[in-house]
Amino acid sequence: MLRSHPQIFMPDMKEPLFFAGDLRPYLQAPDRDRRPVFPATYEEYLSLFEPAGADQRVGEASSGYLRSRLAAGAIAQAQPAARIIAILRDPASLLRSLHLQRLQEHVETEQDLERALSLEDARREGREIPARLEQPQMLMYSDFIHYTEQLRRYEAVFPRKQMLVLIYDDYRRDNQETVREVLRFLEVDDTVAVSESQANPTVTVRSRRLERMISRAHAGQGAVWSPVNSLVKVLSSQQVRQQVLYPFRNRLLYRDPPPTDQAFMLELRRRYQPEVVALSEHLGRDLVALWGYDKLD
């Protein structure tokens, strides 16, 4: 949504993860046909922002910077005046969403969330790892739920006035007001209307084989799909592809996720209640009640 603001520039590569040096070993996607090319040098990283206007603020949205133990210090060294924005979500719902995302990315093979979480210890020891996965750390789900510790790493190197911590529920309830809060924090015009969008919807892949085939077709990979992809681009406008072809493709590939296992979600809330209590105290906001961690009987 920030990309639609004329005073803000964000590159096409949403998550370059350049400053997360400790996460770099597993930036190589298991599906080599879909592997992104991440910037390897600071010059390559800066080149992502070359199209920005002289009067625009520039930024990027690498969510891994929150989990990384090195990113905060590396960002502060490169740009001490950087503005840091974090958006936090109820741990139980985050883990469910993250597991579905890993399945969609073909990183995770275990369809059951409870089973996937139970495999963490084995995976840390190099066992029960999906074939072709180059870095099992991507499946260490519990490592994502250390919010207070993660925020403190940034507070150690940035003034609090340069940090904005948002709660996902506020954004879902009123995303326009939350975006205006971000614009004010960035000191750009908060009266400019920004386009609403939904990114990374929670879905389940209908068929991995079908998704792989369509992804190759979309990317124009292979002797068959390259000319087909080129023909589609010739015969249809970008608007038609975005409004008709891509939505149809998504309906074909994805469906709504199955209902949550309420008993296991309750177990997760009990497991992460101490973290939510600590975060509530750290932020001075009652997230225990907001996220339902006060009703765990």
N, C-alpha and C positions, 0 to 999 in steps of 0.2 A: 504493500500500500504506500510505503514511503517513496517508492520509485516514481509515483505519479506526481509528486510535489516538484515544482520547477526549481526550487532552491536546493534540492537534494539529488545526489548521484550515487547509485549503487550499481556495481558491475553485474554483468550477466551471470557470472559464476557466483552463486549465492553464498557458498561456504568454502572459501579458499583455504581456510584452516592454516594459514601460513605461520601464525605465531604459536601454534600448538605443536611445538617440536616433539613433545612426548607422544603425540598421537600420529605423527607422520609415518611410522612404520606400517600402520594399517590403513593408509589412505588409498591403497590399491584395491579396487573393487574386485570381488571374486569372479564376476562376469567380465572377462577381458574385452569383450566386444563393446561394453558400455563404460569402460574405465575412463574417468575424466583425467585431464592433464592438469595437475595442480602446479602452481608456481613453485619453482625450486629455489629461486634466488630473490633477494629483496627487489632487484631491478624488475624481475618478471612479475612480482607482486604489484609493484607500483604501476606497471604497464596496464593493469586491469582498470586503472582510474584515469588513463590518458584522455578518454573522451569527455571527461567532466569539464564543465565551464569554470572559468576563474572565480565566479561568484557563487559556486555551489559548494555545499558541504558534501564530503564524501564519506561513505561508510560501507560496511559489509555485515553479513549476518551469520557468522560461523558459530553455531550453537555449541560446538565442541570447546570453545574458549572457556565456557563456564566449568567444564569438567577437567580441563587441562590444568596441570600443576605448574606449567611454565608460561602459559599465555599471558597472564596478568602482568608479570614482570617484563616480558618481551614487548608487550604493547606499550607499557609505560616508558620503556627505554626508547622505543621508536617515536612515540608521540605522547609526551607527558600531558598534553592538553586534551587528550582523547575523551570523548563522552562514552560512558559505558551503560548499556541498557540490558537488563536481564528480565526475563519474564518466567515466572515460576508457576508450576502446576501441582495439584494434589498428587502426592507420590504414587498412590495406588492407580489412579487413572493414567498417570504418565507411563507407568510400567506396562500397562495393558496396551496403550497406544504405541509405545516403543517396540513392543514385541510384534505387533501387527505390521509396523513399518519394516522391521528386520525381515519378516516373512516376505513382504512385498519386494524388498531389495534382493531377495534370494540369498541372504546372509544366514538366516535361521532356517532350520529344517524341522524343528520340533513345533508342531502345531498347537500344543497345549501350553498355556502360559505357566501353569503351576509346575509342570514337568520341566519347562525351559529354565525356570528359576532354580529348580532343584539341581540342575546340572552344572551350576556355576563352579562349585568346588572341583568337580572332575575336570571341567574345562580349564581351570587355572593350572591343573596338573598335566594338561595336554591330552586329555581323554575326551571322548564324546564330542569331538569337534566336527562340524560339517565338512564334507570334502570340498577342497579348493578354497577354504577360508584361510586367508593368509594371516589374520590376526584375531585370535579368539577374544581379545579384550573388547571387541565390539559387542559381545554377547554377555558381558559382565554387567547385567542390568542394575544390580544393587549399587554399583559404583556411581550411578547417576544421582542417587538420592543422598547427597551430602551438602544440601543447600547452604547451611550456615557456614560451614568450612569453606565452600567455594566463594561465597560472598566476601568472606574475610580476606581471602587472598587479594582481591581487588581493593578492598579498603586499606590494605597495608601499603599500597603503592599509588592510590588515587584519592584525592579529597572526596568526601562524601557528596559535595555539591556537583561533582562530575559523574555521579552514579544515579541511575534511576532504576528502581526495582519495581516491576509490575507484577500483578497477580492475574493469571490467565482468566479467572472467573470474571474479573472486571472487564477485560477485553471482550469476552463472549457476551456479556450483558449489554455493553455499550461500546462497541469498537470505535465509533467515531469520536467519542469523548476521550477514550484512551489514546487514540492516535493524536488528537489535539494536545493532550498532555505531553506526548513525546515531542511534538513540534515545538511546543513552548520550551521544553528542556533543551532542544537543539538550537533554540533562538532563531527560528525561522517563522515565517508568517503562518499562524495557526488558523487563519480564516480561509485559507485556500482549501477547496474541496478536494479530497483524495478519493480515488476509486476504491470501492470495497471489493475485496476478493477473499476467497477461501483457499488457503494453501494446505497441502498435505492432509486431505480428508482421511479419516480413519476408515479403511476399506479392507476387504479380504480378496485375494487373488482367486479368480474362478479356476484357472488352469495355468500352471507355470509354463507348460509347453506352448500354449497359445500365446501367452504374454511374451515369451521370448521371441516367437515368430513375428508377432506384430511389432515388437520393439525393433527387430532387425529391419523390418519393412519400413518403419518410420524413419530409421536412421539411414536407409538406403544402402544397407550392407549386403554384399554378395552379388553374384552375377545376375540373379533373378530380380532381387528387390531394388537394386540401384536404378534400373530404367523405369520400374514401376513407380518408385518414389518421385523420380524426375517428372514423369508424366502427370502424376497427381498434382504436382506443384504448377505445372503448365496449365492444366485444365481447371484449377480452382484458385480462388483468391485466398490471401491470408485470413481474411474475415470469415470466408466460408469454412476454411479448415478449422478455425478456432471455435466457431459457433455451431458447426454441424458435424464435421468429420471427427474432431477430437472428442467431443462429448459422446458420440456414438461408439468410438473406440473404447472409451472408459466404461460405458455401460456394458460393452461386450466382455471386457476383461475383469471388471471388479463388481463386487456386490457388498451390501452392508455386512459388517462383521456379525458373528453369532452373538447371542445374548451373553452378558457377563455371568460368570459363576459368582453369585452373590456371597456364598459362604467363603470362597477363597478371597474375594475382595475385602471382606470383613477381616480375614486373617492378615491380609496385607496392611490394612489400616492399623491393626493392633501392633504389627511389626514396626511400622514407621511412625507411630504416635510420638515417641520421644523426639524424633527429628522435627516433627511439626510443632511440638511444644517449644523446642529450642528456637526454631525459625520465628515463631510468633513473638517470643521474647526479644529476639534480635531486631525484628522490624517494628515492634510495638503495635502489632495488629493481631487480632484474635482469629488466626487461621484454623485453630482447633475447631471452633464452632462453624466457621465458613465451610470447611471441608468435611464436616461431619465426624471428626475424630473425638468428639465429646459424647458420642452415642454408640459405644462399642460393646454394650452388654448383649 
